[in-house]
Amino acid sequence: MIQNLAQRFQTVLAKIQKQQSQALLQLNDGAKETTVLQVQADLNVVFPENVQQLYRMFDGQHPNSEHVFNCANWLSLARMQDVMQQMKMRATQMHNEDDALSLDDEVQALWWHDAWLPFSDDGQGNYLCVDLAPTEEGEIGQIIRVSRDNMARSLESESLEAWLQEHVEALEESD
């Protein structure tokens, strides 16, 4: 399964470079094992193996580079931590987490959960997150969409691998 993830991600990168040969993806070097462990400890979560694998390949990308994911940047682990801190503070300020709306039964109806790992940012306050706290109907590791300014939370894909595969297929259709 992990090998498939690496292959799918390499396919994504190859498709982007084929379509936009001048694209500057500005991928960061892979995160060291000690960094991954420290971030997990700081966030009080355990990343699924596929998330660890992805970040060991590349630790996200420079914020001003071409988008890797559906018009969105891939967050570095440091940026992931920043976003999680911002979302946590905003959830505390809003005092209405119970007003959040989940569009799908698999996703908790919360404004923010500390076990949602943002890995993609479109620059407009919309994040794709690996969900480590799904409802009973969901799966740990599913991909959800969280918006900073919108109360709706939605399921995007059943897993990181499936989401990457969908991304590859969308890139192929746009050839």
N, C-alpha and C positions, 0 to 999 in steps of 0.2 A: 504494500500500500504506500509506504514512504517513497519507494523508488518511483512509483507512478506519479506522486506529487512532484518530485524533482523533475521528472520528464515533462509533465504538464506545464510546469513553470518555465522550463527551458523552451517549450513550444510557444508559450505566450511571448517570451522575449524575442524569439526568432521571428514570429509573425509581426510584431511591432516594428522590428528592424527592417523587415521586408517591405512593409507598407510605408514606412517613414525612414528611409535610409539615413537621413540626417538627424534623426531623433537622438537627443542626448538624455538617456535614461538616468545617468548619474547614480548608479547603484552603489550603495555602501559595501565595504568589505563585510564578509560574514561575521556575525557576532561570535565571540569566543564563548566557550562553555561556561567559564566563570561569570561572564556578563549575563548570559541567559539565566543562570542560577541566581544571581544577585537580583535581577529584575523580578523573577518569580517570588523571591523572598520579600522584596520590597512591596510587591502587590498582594502578597499572601494568597497566591494561586499556584497551581501546577499547570504549565502549558501542556496541551496534548503533544504527543511526539511529532505529529505533522507540523505543528506551529514551530516547535523547536527546530525541526529540520529546515523549514523555510528560512528562519532567521539565521541559522548557521550558514546557509548558502549566501544570503545577502541580508544585511541589517537595514532593510528598507532602502529608501533613496533620498537624495537631496530634495528638499521641498520645492525648489524652483525648476526641477527637471520635467521632462515630458512624462505624461501620465502612463503608468504601467497598467492600472486597473480601471477600465470603463470610465475614462475621464476623471480619474482620481489617482492621487499619489499613494504610494506604499509607505506607511509610517515606519520609522525606525523604532527600536525598542525605547529609546529615550523620549521620542515624540509620543509613543503610545502611553508612556507614564504621564507625560504632561497632559494629554487629552483626558486620561482617566481622572487625574486630579481636578482638572477644570470641570468635568462633568459631575464629579462628586460634590464639588463646591456649589455648582449651580443647582443640583438636586436639593441640597440643604437650604439654599436660598429660596427655592420655589415653594417649599412646604406643601406641595400638592402632588407628590409622587403617585398617590392613589388615583389621580385624575388621568393618568397615562392610559393610552388605549393600545391594546395589542390587536393588530389586524388578523393575527393567526393564533390558533389555540396552542401552538408549540412555544410561543414566546410570552414571557411574563409581562403583565400589564403594569410595568414600572417605568418611571421616567429614566432611571439609571440603576444599574446593578454593578457592584464591584467585580463581578465575575464575567463581565462583558469586555472582551479584549479588542479594542479598535485597531484595525490593521490597515484601513484604507480611509482616506480623507479627500473629499471632493473640493475642499476649500470654501464650501458654503455652509459648513456645520453639519454635514451629513457623513456618517461613518458606517462602514461595514465592520462588524464585530464577530469574533468567534465567541459563541455563547457557551459558557461553562455552567450556566444555571438555567437550563430550559425548564419548561413545565413538564408534567408527567407525559404529555403527548409528544414532547420534543426529544431531541437527541443531543447529548453533550457534544460540542464541537460544531453544531449547526451554525450557519452564517445568518446574521440578522442585520437589518438596517435600523440605525438609530439616528434621529435628527436632533440637533441641539435646540431648535426652535419649534419643533413639531412634536406633539404628544404621541403620535402613532408610531408603533414599533412593528416591524414586519419580518417574516421569515423570507430569506432570499434563496437559501439552498440547504440541503440536508447535511453537507459537510464541506470542508475546505477543498477537498479533492474534486467533489462534484461542482463546486462553484468555479474552480479553475477550468474544469472541462467545459462548462457553459461559456466561460470567457473565451477559451480557445475557439469554440464553435462560432461564437459571435464574430471573432476576428476573421475566421475563415469565410464566413458569409459576406464580410465587407471587402474581401479581396477584389 
